[in-house]
Amino acid sequence: MRGSVLLVCQTMISNGFGASIGMEAGYTQIGSAIASRLGLLFHVRRGDLRTLVGCGAAAAIAAAFDAPLTGAFYAFELIISTYSIATLAPVVVSAIAAVGTMRFVFPQPSFQVGFAGILSVSDYSLIVVLGILSALLGIAMMRTVTVIEALFNATRLPVWTRPAIGGLAVGLLALVTPAVLSSGHSALRVGFDAYYTVQYLFVLIGLKALASAISLGSGFRGGLFFASLFLGAMLGKLTAVGWMLLFGLQIPTLVVGIAGMCAMATAVLGAPLTMALLALETTGSLPLTIAVLAAAVVSSITVRGAFGYSFATWRFHLRGESIRSAADIGWIRDLTVGSMMRTDVRTVQDDIGIAEFRRQFPLGTAERAFVVDPADRYAGFIIVAETHRDVDPSCKIADFVRCPDVALLPGMNVREAIRTFAGTETDALAVIDSVSGGRIVGMLTEQHALKKYTEELDRRADHGTRFPD
């Protein structure tokens, strides 16, 4: 809870000073943290705790956008990662309650755009192109954040000086247009109705993407949710102008802007249904929602094929975490080596002769034996069959030891274990209590790890509708 409150305060300070990032990360963080604390207070099961955290996130997004369905599916796609009847009621109720509370306590006009027309088949060519362009812009922005962060790290400047330098850079960009500052809520409202030239749209998109990347790369706290909405809307307007000059445009530019807004957000967040429902609740138009869904799906497929990550999972990847979606958080970490290993492990001292080893391990009694040193620390393993070949009876078993420096730890998750097996090209490894201790506490086979991993995947697939990462 303390870390969540700190993150929220940092997000508010960053946004208040003009950093080009959104507040949505702060909303969801505090909403999820409060829900998590309540779940721990009432000692709920882990699965129910995940649902409660999803309720907190759904309520936060629903209140922020005045859109309960958007909030609910934000939780389903990004937090819970499954959709089932058991989770539908609590998540939707929390989103509706949040919107009702927001309207009662802090009434404000919501962002509503009307569209009563229909889209022809030819209009969907524009939608597909827009989805691809949004994906490419999203990938470029995510890459730029990483590059700028790496540049700051390469300078070896004190961490506390980096936001000052980033703030100065964003301030200089704001001298060109103040629309690059903060999350961009007002800039989005103005941008939908304003007439912008092609040159200005290019400048605005480039500066906003750069300002967001500099803000995050220099250490400001926040997210890219609303920044991606703003960028997508402006990219939609730019694409609409270019399409009109080349082929003619039959639908309003505003419609293309909304499609671009949701496609760009999908590229960054990886939540196509959330964005489609945001369009539905914003416009009330089913034809436009279908077009937005098409753009979001194209954007999602393009990002997956060309990049492979949403912004959040890309950041996990850079930190060395093998997390591709919310479904990996929880059960992957629960499925540890300690929970899968066997504890009936036979060990042998590394200083005995080959004849004594053969007496202790006749052919057919065991496939391998784990070796320990005089201090009872792990020293590798031996394939029993290799010691029964024609070898010098005077040699020590140390000559047959394999992988003396490779072992598993009880806290490793199943993916880390499988990766270790692949790196050593062996089908069984010892499990030691710690790196410093080195005492053997069990063993794990690659076949058993893969079996448990597959069983858990199948069980999760049967539990509910799994959203793609």
Phi, psi and omega per residue, in radians:
M1 nan -0.694 -3.129
R2 -1.097 -0.750 3.118
G3 -1.111 -0.642 3.128
S4 -1.175 -0.760 3.115
V5 -1.096 -0.707 3.110
L6 -1.087 -0.752 3.124
L7 -1.101 -0.706 3.115
V8 -1.096 -0.774 3.123
C9 -1.097 -0.741 3.109
Q10 -1.106 -0.666 3.123
T11 -1.140 -0.748 3.132
M12 -1.143 -0.728 3.118
I13 -1.133 -0.786 -3.139
S14 -1.042 -0.836 -3.121
N15 -1.179 -0.670 -3.139
G16 -1.143 -0.514 3.111
F17 -1.492 -0.046 3.047
G18 1.777 0.090 3.091
A19 -1.036 2.417 -2.984
S20 -1.444 1.141 -3.122
I21 -2.444 2.887 -3.066
G22 -1.679 2.894 3.117
M23 -1.619 -0.124 -3.019
E24 -1.091 -0.565 3.088
A25 -1.076 -0.675 3.098
G26 -1.198 -0.710 3.108
Y27 -1.012 -0.939 -3.053
T28 -1.188 -0.591 -3.126
Q29 -1.118 -0.834 -3.090
I30 -1.284 -0.638 3.087
G31 -1.098 -0.764 3.125
S32 -1.192 -0.663 -3.120
A33 -1.148 -0.734 3.116
I34 -1.109 -0.748 3.115
A35 -1.107 -0.720 3.126
S36 -1.114 -0.734 3.127
R37 -1.113 -0.691 3.093
L38 -1.124 -0.712 3.114
G39 -1.098 -0.729 3.102
L40 -1.172 -0.608 3.136
L41 -1.105 -0.647 -3.130
F42 -1.687 0.127 3.046
H43 0.967 0.832 3.125
V44 -1.346 2.816 3.101
R45 -1.181 2.809 -3.064
R46 -1.059 -0.721 3.124
G47 -1.094 -0.709 3.103
D48 -1.207 -0.563 3.114
L49 -1.142 -0.699 3.083
R50 -1.079 -0.704 3.102
T51 -1.106 -0.718 3.104
L52 -1.096 -0.733 3.095
V53 -1.086 -0.698 3.061
G54 -1.081 -0.666 3.092
C55 -1.076 -0.743 3.121
G56 -1.101 -0.759 3.120
A57 -1.168 -0.726 3.128
A58 -1.067 -0.744 3.136
A59 -1.102 -0.710 -3.113
A60 -1.121 -0.856 -3.120
I61 -1.197 -0.683 3.130
A62 -1.067 -0.754 3.140
A63 -1.198 -0.660 -3.102
A64 -1.150 -0.648 -3.068
F65 -1.890 0.054 -3.105
D66 0.958 0.774 -3.015
A67 -2.535 1.631 -3.072
P68 -1.126 -0.691 3.134
L69 -1.157 -0.659 3.079
T70 -1.063 -0.791 3.117
G71 -1.095 -0.737 -3.117
A72 -1.096 -0.812 -3.092
F73 -1.359 -0.347 2.945
Y74 -1.042 -0.772 3.116
A75 -1.162 -0.749 -3.117
F76 -1.101 -0.758 -3.033
E77 -1.430 -0.610 -2.981
L78 -1.905 -0.376 -3.074
I79 -1.928 -0.998 -3.071
I80 -1.440 -0.617 3.090
S81 1.259 -0.003 3.036
T82 -2.379 2.715 3.056
Y83 -2.087 2.145 3.115
S84 -2.548 2.849 3.128
I85 -1.069 -0.602 -3.106
A86 -1.144 -0.570 -3.127
T87 -1.638 -0.281 -3.075
L88 -1.070 -0.897 -3.042
A89 -1.062 -0.940 -3.096
P90 -1.114 -0.673 -3.104
V91 -1.199 -0.791 -3.137
V92 -1.160 -0.727 3.125
V93 -1.074 -0.737 3.136
S94 -1.118 -0.685 3.129
A95 -1.159 -0.753 3.126
I96 -1.136 -0.736 3.131
A97 -1.098 -0.660 3.130
A98 -1.153 -0.743 3.121
V99 -1.137 -0.748 3.106
G100 -1.076 -0.734 3.114
T101 -1.135 -0.737 3.138
M102 -1.077 -0.745 -3.137
R103 -1.196 -0.542 -3.123
F104 -1.373 -0.755 -3.047
V105 -1.460 -0.704 -3.028
F106 -2.388 1.237 -3.111
P107 -1.139 2.319 3.100
Q108 -2.672 2.660 -3.137
P109 -1.168 2.297 3.109
S110 -1.467 2.826 -3.137
F111 -1.443 1.859 -3.098
Q112 -2.157 2.343 3.116
V113 -2.235 2.214 -3.124
G114 -1.631 2.482 3.056
F115 -2.677 2.045 -3.065
A116 -1.975 0.050 -3.092
G117 -1.487 -2.989 3.089
I118 -2.209 2.798 3.138
L119 -1.901 2.320 3.120
S120 -1.443 2.990 3.136
V121 -1.092 -0.659 -3.133
S122 -1.148 -0.512 3.125
D123 -1.139 -0.462 -3.124
Y124 -1.252 -0.337 3.013
S125 -1.104 -0.739 3.063
L126 -1.093 -0.705 -3.129
I127 -1.109 -0.729 3.137
V128 -1.133 -0.790 3.107
V129 -1.052 -0.736 3.129
L130 -1.095 -0.704 3.106
G131 -1.068 -0.733 3.134
I132 -1.160 -0.782 3.136
L133 -1.098 -0.680 3.119
S134 -1.111 -0.725 3.115
A135 -1.093 -0.760 -3.132
L136 -1.138 -0.695 3.093
L137 -1.158 -0.704 3.101
G138 -1.079 -0.773 3.119
I139 -1.091 -0.755 3.137
A140 -1.069 -0.711 -3.131
M141 -1.190 -0.730 3.113
M142 -1.111 -0.691 3.091
R143 -1.150 -0.687 -3.112
T144 -1.132 -0.678 3.079
V145 -1.001 -0.785 -3.133
T146 -1.134 -0.730 -3.133
V147 -1.118 -0.793 -3.126
I148 -1.142 -0.705 3.091
E149 -1.079 -0.720 3.108
A150 -1.141 -0.649 3.106
L151 -1.129 -0.733 3.086
F152 -1.100 -0.707 3.124
N153 -1.152 -0.610 -3.127
A154 -1.203 -0.485 3.125
T155 -1.239 -0.353 -3.112
R156 1.011 0.480 3.056
L157 -1.255 2.652 3.049
P158 -0.989 2.502 -3.067
V159 -1.021 -0.624 -3.066
W160 -1.232 -0.303 3.126
T161 -1.498 -0.320 -3.027
R162 -1.163 -0.773 3.073
P163 -1.051 -0.552 3.105
A164 -1.131 -0.760 3.115
I165 -1.178 -0.748 3.089
G166 -1.099 -0.712 3.114
G167 -1.110 -0.678 3.089
L168 -1.099 -0.736 3.139
A169 -1.131 -0.759 3.121
V170 -1.142 -0.665 3.103
G171 -1.083 -0.671 3.098
L172 -1.147 -0.682 3.078
L173 -1.133 -0.580 -3.132
A174 -1.216 -0.331 3.054
L175 -1.162 -0.431 3.077
V176 -1.370 -0.837 3.059
T177 -2.672 2.224 3.124
P178 -1.233 -0.092 -3.138
A179 -1.149 -0.243 -3.127
V180 -1.415 -0.193 -3.043
L181 -1.385 2.594 3.042
S182 0.941 -2.734 -3.018
S183 -1.262 -0.592 3.111
G184 1.754 0.347 3.132
H185 -1.039 -0.893 -3.123
S186 -1.202 -0.660 3.139
A187 -1.101 -0.586 3.116
L188 -1.199 -0.764 3.124
R189 -1.076 -0.752 3.131
V190 -1.193 -0.720 -3.065
G191 -1.135 -0.538 3.133
F192 -1.141 -0.612 -3.062
D193 -1.703 -0.313 -3.034
A194 -1.384 2.728 3.028
Y195 -1.696 2.021 3.125
Y196 -2.000 2.456 3.052
T197 -1.312 2.861 3.130
V198 -1.065 -0.742 -3.137
Q199 -1.082 -0.739 -3.124
Y200 -1.179 -0.658 3.111
L201 -1.103 -0.728 3.075
F202 -1.035 -0.807 -3.131
V203 -1.121 -0.763 -3.091
L204 -1.114 -0.784 3.140
I205 -1.119 -0.798 -3.130
G206 -1.108 -0.775 -3.102
L207 -1.225 -0.679 3.135
K208 -1.156 -0.758 3.109
A209 -1.101 -0.735 3.128
L210 -1.165 -0.731 -3.139
A211 -1.120 -0.689 3.104
S212 -1.150 -0.725 3.134
A213 -1.145 -0.731 3.119
I214 -1.134 -0.716 -3.116
S215 -1.062 -0.840 -3.136
L216 -1.265 -0.705 -3.117
G217 -1.162 -0.463 -3.123
S218 -1.580 -0.078 3.023
G219 1.966 0.033 3.060
F220 -1.213 2.656 -3.093
R221 -1.775 2.424 3.117
G222 2.722 -2.952 -3.115
G223 -2.272 3.141 -3.125
L224 -1.895 0.207 -3.077
F225 -1.039 -1.120 -3.060
F226 -1.258 -0.531 3.057
A227 -1.063 -0.672 3.113
S228 -1.207 -0.606 3.068
L229 -1.083 -0.794 -3.138
F230 -1.114 -0.813 -3.137
L231 -1.083 -0.722 3.132
G232 -1.126 -0.682 3.127
A233 -1.115 -0.756 3.136
M234 -1.217 -0.639 3.072
L235 -1.133 -0.642 3.084
G236 -1.095 -0.743 3.109
K237 -1.117 -0.729 3.136
L238 -1.128 -0.756 3.123
T239 -1.119 -0.666 3.121
A240 -1.103 -0.709 3.122
V241 -1.121 -0.804 3.123
G242 -1.106 -0.701 3.122
W243 -1.147 -0.658 3.133
M244 -1.127 -0.708 3.137
L245 -1.199 -0.560 -3.080
L246 -1.541 -0.789 -2.983
F247 -2.203 -0.190 -3.020
G248 1.575 2.607 -3.061
L249 -2.189 2.170 -3.095
Q250 -1.715 -0.229 -3.104
I251 -2.042 2.740 -3.122
P252 -1.072 2.572 3.093
T253 -1.050 -0.565 3.139
L254 -1.036 -0.665 3.135
V255 -1.127 -0.766 3.115
V256 -1.125 -0.636 3.102
G257 -1.092 -0.718 3.120
I258 -1.159 -0.719 3.100
A259 -1.089 -0.748 3.103
G260 -1.136 -0.673 3.107
M261 -0.992 -0.840 -3.093
C262 -1.317 -0.595 3.116
A263 -1.163 -0.712 3.137
M264 -1.163 -0.746 3.116
A265 -1.114 -0.610 3.075
T266 -1.126 -0.698 3.123
A267 -1.059 -0.651 -3.085
V268 -1.479 -0.748 -3.054
L269 -1.595 -0.577 -3.067
G270 1.359 0.712 -3.092
A271 -2.387 1.356 -3.058
P272 -1.122 -0.721 -3.129
L273 -1.156 -0.642 3.088
T274 -1.041 -0.785 -3.109
M275 -1.218 -0.640 3.104
A276 -1.119 -0.713 3.122
L277 -1.231 -0.548 3.043
L278 -1.086 -0.717 3.086
A279 -1.133 -0.712 -3.138
L280 -1.120 -0.783 -3.112
E281 -1.297 -0.398 3.120
T282 -1.422 -0.706 -3.035
T283 -1.837 -0.478 -3.057
G284 1.243 0.261 -3.087
S285 -1.898 2.073 3.109
L286 -1.214 -0.761 3.108
P287 -1.022 -0.702 3.120
L288 -1.180 -0.650 3.113
T289 -1.089 -0.698 3.105
I290 -1.112 -0.711 3.105
A291 -1.135 -0.723 3.106
V292 -1.102 -0.729 3.118
L293 -1.083 -0.702 3.103
A294 -1.094 -0.784 3.117
A295 -1.108 -0.702 -3.136
A296 -1.145 -0.730 3.135
V297 -1.138 -0.779 3.111
V298 -1.062 -0.758 3.114
S299 -1.077 -0.780 -3.120
S300 -1.108 -0.766 -3.137
I301 -1.132 -0.702 -3.133
T302 -1.135 -0.763 3.124
V303 -1.121 -0.737 -3.127
R304 -1.117 -0.730 -3.113
G305 -1.290 -0.659 -3.047
A306 -1.628 -0.388 -3.033
F307 -2.270 -0.852 3.041
G308 1.702 -0.105 -3.053
Y309 -2.426 2.642 2.815
S310 -1.493 3.078 -3.064
F311 -1.088 -0.766 -3.102
A312 -1.123 -0.821 -3.114
T313 -1.236 -0.475 3.051
W314 -1.148 -0.704 3.113
R315 -1.161 -0.672 3.057
F316 -1.064 -0.736 -3.126
H317 -1.069 -0.730 3.140
L318 -1.139 -0.463 3.121
R319 -1.550 0.073 3.106
G320 1.529 0.172 3.136
E321 -1.581 2.293 3.124
S322 -1.552 1.095 -3.111
I323 -2.036 2.128 3.140
R324 -1.888 -0.287 3.118
S325 -2.850 3.042 -3.141
A326 -1.117 -0.408 3.132
A327 -1.133 -0.427 3.141
D328 -1.360 -0.346 -3.098
I329 -1.515 2.085 -3.131
G330 2.066 -1.457 -3.022
W331 -1.245 -0.571 3.083
I332 -1.090 -0.738 3.141
R333 -1.275 -0.509 3.108
D334 -1.290 -0.546 -3.119
L335 -1.427 1.381 -3.018
T336 -1.714 2.903 3.078
V337 -1.072 -0.677 3.141
G338 -1.067 -0.563 -3.140
S339 -1.443 -0.271 -3.089
M340 -1.859 -0.306 -2.969
M341 -1.294 2.771 2.963
R342 -1.637 2.525 -3.124
T343 -1.813 -0.173 -3.135
D344 -1.504 1.370 -3.055
V345 -1.930 2.289 3.090
R346 -1.636 2.319 -3.139
T347 -2.106 2.850 3.140
V348 -2.544 2.539 3.110
Q349 -1.245 2.566 -3.055
D350 -1.424 -0.014 -3.072
D351 -1.864 0.129 -3.130
I352 -1.500 2.809 -3.135
G353 -1.441 2.960 -3.084
I354 -1.181 -0.567 -3.137
A355 -1.179 -0.741 3.117
E356 -1.151 -0.653 3.114
F357 -1.109 -0.738 3.132
R358 -1.110 -0.625 3.117
R359 -1.152 -0.702 -3.132
Q360 -1.303 -0.531 -3.079
F361 -2.252 1.361 3.059
P362 -1.136 2.776 3.095
L363 -1.023 2.358 3.111
G364 1.638 -0.221 -3.139
T365 -1.463 -0.547 -3.132
A366 -2.770 2.648 3.128
E367 -1.436 -0.643 -3.116
R368 -2.558 2.800 3.089
A369 -2.281 2.457 -3.129
F370 -1.672 2.361 -3.000
V371 -1.788 2.436 3.078
V372 -2.215 2.676 3.107
D373 -1.517 3.123 -3.139
P374 -1.007 -0.426 3.105
A375 -1.534 0.174 3.117
D376 1.151 0.499 3.072
R377 -1.701 2.597 -3.125
Y378 -1.054 2.323 -3.130
A379 -2.242 0.156 3.121
G380 2.165 -2.970 3.092
F381 -2.399 2.840 -3.114
I382 -2.213 2.364 2.979
I383 -1.385 2.024 -3.016
V384 -1.022 -0.713 -3.084
A385 -1.067 -0.549 -3.113
E386 -1.176 -0.495 -3.107
T387 -1.391 -0.218 -3.118
H388 -1.723 0.170 3.049
R389 -1.461 -3.096 3.138
D390 -1.311 1.650 -3.141
V391 -2.262 2.874 3.124
D392 -1.158 2.095 -3.099
P393 -1.092 -0.307 -3.107
S394 -1.508 -0.131 -3.098
C395 -1.319 2.783 -3.141
K396 -1.619 2.779 -3.125
I397 -1.265 -0.232 3.101
A398 -1.051 -0.406 3.133
D399 -1.242 -0.269 -3.083
F400 -1.867 0.050 -3.034
V401 -1.246 2.392 3.065
R402 -2.056 2.690 3.031
C403 0.811 0.973 -3.123
P404 -1.194 -0.346 -3.070
D405 -1.916 0.170 -3.082
V406 -2.096 2.146 3.082
A407 -2.696 2.876 3.111
L408 -1.728 2.742 3.053
L409 -1.958 2.577 -3.103
P410 -1.033 -0.498 -3.098
G411 -1.451 -0.114 3.114
M412 -1.135 2.503 3.042
N413 -1.511 3.032 -2.998
V414 -1.122 -0.600 3.141
R415 -1.203 -0.697 3.092
E416 -1.108 -0.676 3.114
A417 -1.121 -0.799 -3.135
I418 -1.096 -0.682 3.107
R419 -1.127 -0.646 3.094
T420 -1.149 -0.738 3.087
F421 -1.029 -0.762 -3.124
A422 -1.116 -0.636 -3.116
G423 -1.252 -0.520 -3.108
T424 -1.701 -0.217 -3.118
E425 0.958 0.721 3.043
T426 -2.217 2.722 -3.033
D427 -1.792 0.081 3.086
A428 -2.715 2.443 -3.141
L429 -2.397 2.682 3.070
A430 -1.352 2.669 3.043
V431 -1.955 2.134 -3.124
I432 -1.898 2.735 -3.049
D433 -1.177 -0.628 3.118
S434 -2.892 2.896 3.128
V435 -1.152 -0.693 -3.117
S436 -1.326 -0.657 -3.111
G437 -1.321 -0.914 3.087
G438 1.288 0.219 -3.127
R439 -1.443 2.319 -3.107
I440 -1.290 2.198 3.121
V441 -2.025 -0.130 3.137
G442 3.043 -3.016 3.082
M443 -2.520 2.721 3.132
L444 -2.422 2.380 3.071
T445 -1.722 2.621 3.118
E446 -1.101 -0.672 -3.136
Q447 -1.065 -0.735 -3.131
H448 -1.209 -0.671 3.122
A449 -1.105 -0.775 3.122
L450 -1.138 -0.664 3.130
K451 -1.108 -0.814 -3.140
K452 -1.131 -0.656 3.117
Y453 -1.127 -0.779 3.133
T454 -1.153 -0.745 3.109
E455 -1.046 -0.721 -3.133
E456 -1.188 -0.665 3.074
L457 -1.069 -0.784 -3.140
D458 -1.122 -0.696 -3.131
R459 -1.153 -0.682 3.127
R460 -1.185 -0.653 3.136
A461 -1.152 -0.630 3.138
D462 -1.333 -0.370 -3.062
H463 -1.225 -0.609 -3.115
G464 -2.981 -3.119 3.118
T465 -1.320 2.046 -3.076
R466 -1.529 2.232 3.082
F467 -1.483 2.508 3.140
P468 -1.199 2.658 3.096
D469 -1.443 nan nan
